[in-house]
Amino acid sequence: MKERDIAKTLFVLLLLSPFLASLILVYGIPSVLCALMSFTDMSLDFKFRWNIPIYKNYLRVFAVKDPRIPEVFWITLIYVSLTLLINSGFALLLGILTTYCVKNETVSSIIRTLWFLPRITPVTIYALLWLWFADPRVGPLTILSEMMGLGRVSWILDKPYSQILMVVVNGYVGASWGMVIFSSAIKTIPLEMLYAAKVDGARDLDVIKGIIIPLLKWPILFVTAWQTLSLLGSYVQIMTIWSAPGVAGVEVWSLYTYNQAFLAYEFGYSAALAMVIVIISLFLLVIYFKVFGFKRMIEPSRIEV
């Protein structure tokens, strides 16, 4: 029996070896190097010179010796929190509306396709469209702002309008991805279960609250966790639209990390900033697993089929 278990384990490891090898090469080794770099003052000479004290870079972050840290932290907190509401909450609403509420499959497919267009559009094209839309002279968003009595504001440079635009720009892309995940998950729910609820007199809202949302616990956990990690490390759209993110108040932690590495050439300090994101990500994952009851969800069913 033991030999059979060993053979089974070896077979599984052999089957997973290409994935594990790529995981180690692409993520494992760079993560270790990044962690080591965070204890150095590496710059353009690319030498591992250990800091004295060795935690100097982390002291610079957590003791707020870098005056930019508080602003970058709050911008990141606002950005991740509000965009996550769109990427998970609004995506769930879109998934339910286009899959359950809209009965015509053709219409729902068209709606999902329109929402998914930003996801397949190149980032530069997507950014150019938003720059035109928010142009302070002729942009439709500026004209709409004047009609609403806000005056001629710049949605690119003026806070808090620039921060609102930052959330919308990234939320529009993220919501389309979550919508596809939730739509696919809803389609796996047996129709008999929905029909039985209807026969018992349940309204559409009752079906959504009592059947659909509870059965989407796994997809909600997956989308929420994935989008959180993605938002903590995303900066491409922000960097493409805002050439001066610090002035506009849209410089998130990941973009600040990038700028410290490739504009200020402080690779050691940038690595420390990146490790802070890693630690926060792991902490949030543990919280998500607790909130969603991860252990309970992976337990085998008590009902024998």
Phi, psi and omega per residue, in radians:
M1 nan -0.700 -3.138
K2 -1.153 -0.715 3.131
E3 -1.094 -0.649 3.120
R4 -1.152 -0.706 3.108
D5 -1.141 -0.705 3.122
I6 -1.117 -0.755 3.128
A7 -1.107 -0.690 3.123
K8 -1.135 -0.721 3.122
T9 -1.126 -0.755 3.123
L10 -1.107 -0.665 3.124
F11 -1.127 -0.734 3.132
V12 -1.125 -0.757 3.125
L13 -1.113 -0.686 3.105
L14 -1.134 -0.696 3.140
L15 -1.156 -0.639 -3.105
L16 -1.565 -0.103 -3.032
S17 -0.993 -0.734 3.096
P18 -1.061 -0.733 3.127
F19 -1.156 -0.776 -3.129
L20 -1.123 -0.680 3.132
A21 -1.116 -0.797 3.125
S22 -1.150 -0.622 3.127
L23 -1.122 -0.737 3.135
I24 -1.172 -0.752 -3.100
L25 -1.213 -0.730 -3.027
V26 -1.497 -0.610 -3.059
Y27 -2.013 -0.765 -3.038
G28 -1.102 -1.021 -3.104
I29 -1.094 -0.827 3.085
P30 -1.035 -0.604 3.132
S31 -1.157 -0.728 3.110
V32 -1.126 -0.772 3.117
L33 -1.096 -0.699 3.115
C34 -1.108 -0.730 3.119
A35 -1.105 -0.715 3.109
L36 -1.181 -0.733 3.134
M37 -1.058 -0.533 -3.078
S38 -1.158 -0.257 3.110
F39 -1.752 0.211 -3.120
T40 -2.099 3.016 3.025
D41 -1.935 0.682 -3.092
M42 -0.980 2.361 3.080
S43 -2.345 -2.505 -3.057
L44 -1.210 -0.253 3.086
D45 -1.418 -0.171 3.064
F46 1.002 0.642 3.123
K47 -1.852 2.460 3.109
F48 -1.450 1.524 3.053
R49 -1.805 1.983 -3.073
W50 -1.178 2.405 3.119
N51 -1.220 2.684 3.022
I52 -2.217 1.904 -0.071
P53 -1.198 2.835 -3.003
I54 -1.151 -0.426 -3.131
Y55 -1.655 0.422 -3.060
K56 -0.994 -0.759 -3.125
N57 -1.129 -0.701 3.125
Y58 -1.224 -0.575 3.068
L59 -1.124 -0.635 3.113
R60 -1.131 -0.569 3.140
V61 -1.396 -0.974 -2.975
F62 -1.403 -0.411 3.062
A63 -1.568 0.096 3.098
V64 0.946 0.752 3.036
K65 -1.371 -0.268 3.002
D66 -1.643 1.988 -3.061
P67 -1.137 -0.254 -3.125
R68 -1.458 -0.308 -3.025
I69 -1.029 -0.856 -3.109
P70 -1.014 -0.798 -3.126
E71 -1.130 -0.777 -3.138
V72 -1.094 -0.687 3.137
F73 -1.086 -0.840 -3.101
W74 -1.196 -0.649 3.078
I75 -1.090 -0.744 3.130
T76 -1.129 -0.729 3.134
L77 -1.087 -0.786 3.106
I78 -1.116 -0.790 -3.099
Y79 -1.081 -0.878 -3.095
V80 -1.171 -0.766 -3.085
S81 -1.115 -0.901 -3.078
L82 -1.237 -0.705 3.140
T83 -1.188 -0.581 3.103
L84 -1.137 -0.603 3.069
L85 -1.060 -0.656 3.108
I86 -1.307 -0.840 -3.046
N87 -1.147 -0.512 3.131
S88 -1.865 -0.955 -3.087
G89 -1.164 -0.915 -3.133
F90 -1.201 -0.587 3.087
A91 -1.112 -0.677 3.078
L92 -1.105 -0.750 3.104
L93 -1.080 -0.762 3.110
L94 -1.100 -0.732 3.138
G95 -1.077 -0.759 3.130
I96 -1.180 -0.762 -3.115
L97 -1.108 -0.785 -3.052
T98 -1.417 -0.298 -3.098
T99 -1.860 -0.677 -3.088
Y100 -1.809 -0.814 -3.041
C101 -1.306 -0.721 3.108
V102 -1.498 1.913 -3.039
K103 -1.367 -0.470 -3.129
N104 -1.366 1.998 -3.074
E105 -1.118 -0.615 3.136
T106 -1.121 -0.803 3.137
V107 -1.102 -0.794 -3.130
S108 -1.126 -0.637 3.101
S109 -1.140 -0.689 3.112
I110 -1.118 -0.750 3.133
I111 -1.098 -0.784 3.138
R112 -1.121 -0.667 3.127
T113 -1.119 -0.754 3.130
L114 -1.098 -0.695 3.120
W115 -1.244 -0.457 -3.081
F116 -1.502 -0.212 -3.107
L117 -0.956 -0.766 3.122
P118 -1.043 -0.529 -3.123
R119 -1.152 -0.621 -3.093
I120 -1.705 -0.027 3.102
T121 -1.446 2.351 3.076
P122 -0.959 2.526 -3.043
V123 -1.028 -0.698 -3.113
T124 -1.125 -0.713 3.105
I125 -1.149 -0.762 3.118
Y126 -1.046 -0.734 3.135
A127 -1.172 -0.727 3.127
L128 -1.081 -0.679 3.109
L129 -1.099 -0.726 3.123
W130 -1.223 -0.621 3.091
L131 -1.108 -0.681 3.067
W132 -1.199 -0.749 -3.093
F133 -1.101 -0.589 -3.097
A134 -1.833 0.275 3.142
D135 -0.999 2.255 -3.073
P136 -1.187 -0.182 -3.136
R137 -1.809 -0.896 -3.024
V138 -2.159 0.089 -3.082
G139 -1.191 2.423 3.099
P140 -0.984 -0.602 -3.139
L141 -1.167 -0.651 3.100
T142 -1.178 -0.746 3.112
I143 -1.089 -0.737 3.112
L144 -1.116 -0.657 3.117
S145 -1.092 -0.714 3.112
E146 -1.134 -0.696 3.130
M147 -1.138 -0.530 -3.135
M148 -1.496 -0.023 3.099
G149 1.535 0.198 3.133
L150 -1.428 -0.226 -3.090
G151 1.491 -3.074 -3.141
R152 -1.512 1.507 -3.133
V153 -1.711 2.719 3.069
S154 -1.732 1.957 3.130
W155 -1.297 -0.110 3.112
I156 -1.633 -0.669 -3.003
L157 -1.979 -0.501 -3.039
D158 -1.484 2.181 3.029
K159 -1.450 2.528 0.052
P160 -1.567 0.111 -3.079
Y161 -1.101 -0.664 3.122
S162 -1.118 -0.635 3.133
Q163 -1.255 -0.631 3.052
I164 -1.103 -0.764 3.127
L165 -1.114 -0.665 3.106
M166 -1.028 -0.761 3.134
V167 -1.155 -0.774 -3.109
V168 -1.146 -0.762 -3.121
V169 -1.013 -0.820 -3.114
N170 -1.391 -0.525 3.113
G171 -1.204 -0.618 3.139
Y172 -1.107 -0.677 3.110
V173 -1.248 -0.807 -3.063
G174 -1.191 -0.610 -3.112
A175 -1.110 -0.602 -3.122
S176 -1.132 -0.678 3.135
W177 -1.179 -0.812 3.118
G178 -1.104 -0.621 3.129
M179 -1.049 -0.733 3.140
V180 -1.127 -0.738 3.125
I181 -1.082 -0.839 -3.110
F182 -1.189 -0.665 3.114
S183 -1.084 -0.761 3.122
S184 -1.114 -0.697 -3.137
A185 -1.174 -0.695 3.139
I186 -1.123 -0.627 -3.127
K187 -1.190 -0.294 3.114
T188 -1.481 -0.183 3.113
I189 -1.230 2.221 -3.130
P190 -1.006 2.296 -3.135
L191 -1.109 -0.512 -3.142
E192 -1.033 -0.637 3.138
M193 -1.138 -0.714 3.125
L194 -1.219 -0.700 3.124
Y195 -1.119 -0.713 -3.138
A196 -1.098 -0.693 3.110
A197 -1.134 -0.677 3.118
K198 -1.138 -0.713 3.131
V199 -1.106 -0.619 3.123
D200 -1.319 -0.012 3.074
G201 1.671 0.207 -3.137
A202 -1.267 2.423 3.058
R203 -1.448 2.978 3.138
D204 -1.030 -0.706 3.133
L205 -1.127 -0.644 3.100
D206 -1.159 -0.699 3.118
V207 -1.114 -0.740 -3.131
I208 -1.127 -0.812 -3.096
K209 -1.304 -0.634 -3.021
G210 -1.629 -0.394 -3.075
I211 -2.114 -0.984 -2.985
I212 -1.153 -0.946 -3.074
I213 -1.106 -0.776 3.085
P214 -1.050 -0.603 3.138
L215 -1.355 -0.162 3.136
L216 -1.725 0.376 -3.072
K217 -1.091 -0.763 3.108
W218 -1.089 -0.929 3.120
P219 -1.038 -0.645 3.125
I220 -1.132 -0.752 3.086
L221 -1.058 -0.816 -3.106
F222 -1.084 -0.864 -3.104
V223 -1.135 -0.749 -3.130
T224 -1.111 -0.823 -3.139
A225 -1.134 -0.800 -3.116
W226 -1.096 -0.794 -3.107
Q227 -1.185 -0.606 3.091
T228 -1.090 -0.855 3.124
L229 -1.100 -0.687 3.140
S230 -1.131 -0.767 -3.110
L231 -1.195 -0.628 3.117
L232 -1.107 -0.501 -3.107
G233 -1.879 0.072 -3.052
S234 -1.661 2.464 3.087
Y235 -2.728 0.016 -3.001
V236 -1.081 -0.892 -3.138
Q237 -1.082 -0.694 -3.138
I238 -1.128 -0.786 -3.122
M239 -1.156 -0.589 -3.112
T240 -1.286 -0.685 -3.098
I241 -1.431 -0.772 -3.077
W242 -1.814 1.914 3.091
S243 -1.312 -0.370 3.113
A244 -2.222 1.281 -3.047
P245 -1.108 -0.531 -3.138
G246 -1.154 -0.682 3.135
V247 -1.188 -0.694 -3.085
A248 -1.426 -0.123 -3.138
G249 1.287 0.583 -3.118
V250 -2.191 0.335 -3.129
E251 -1.458 1.765 -3.134
V252 -1.434 2.999 -3.032
W253 -1.042 -0.774 -3.109
S254 -1.140 -0.676 3.108
L255 -1.218 -0.652 3.079
Y256 -1.113 -0.678 3.072
T257 -1.072 -0.782 3.110
Y258 -1.064 -0.789 -3.115
N259 -1.139 -0.648 3.110
Q260 -1.150 -0.543 -3.135
A261 -1.415 -0.840 -2.940
F262 -1.874 -0.038 3.002
L263 -2.008 -0.769 3.108
A264 -1.588 -0.250 3.129
Y265 1.031 0.583 3.029
E266 -1.749 1.388 -3.030
F267 -1.173 -0.643 3.127
G268 -1.132 -0.814 3.126
Y269 -1.161 -0.676 3.097
S270 -1.086 -0.681 3.107
A271 -1.117 -0.659 3.100
A272 -1.136 -0.715 3.082
L273 -1.086 -0.685 3.124
A274 -1.164 -0.666 3.140
M275 -1.167 -0.520 3.063
V276 -1.091 -0.712 3.093
I277 -1.095 -0.722 3.136
V278 -1.077 -0.801 -3.125
I279 -1.106 -0.781 3.121
I280 -1.098 -0.699 3.138
S281 -1.084 -0.795 3.124
L282 -1.113 -0.709 3.122
F283 -1.089 -0.761 3.135
L284 -1.170 -0.620 3.101
L285 -1.091 -0.738 3.107
V286 -1.070 -0.736 3.120
I287 -1.103 -0.766 3.130
Y288 -1.063 -0.741 3.135
F289 -1.097 -0.637 3.114
K290 -1.234 -0.797 -3.085
V291 -1.130 -0.767 -3.086
F292 -1.490 -0.049 3.140
G293 1.148 0.981 -3.063
F294 -1.034 -0.740 -3.119
K295 -1.095 -0.696 -3.139
R296 -1.207 -0.591 -3.094
M297 -1.247 -0.466 -3.113
I298 -1.643 -0.002 3.083
E299 -1.220 2.516 3.109
P300 -1.136 2.658 -3.123
S301 -1.121 2.479 3.116
R302 -1.466 -0.131 -3.139
I303 -1.764 2.161 3.111
E304 -1.449 2.238 -3.130
V305 -1.703 nan nan
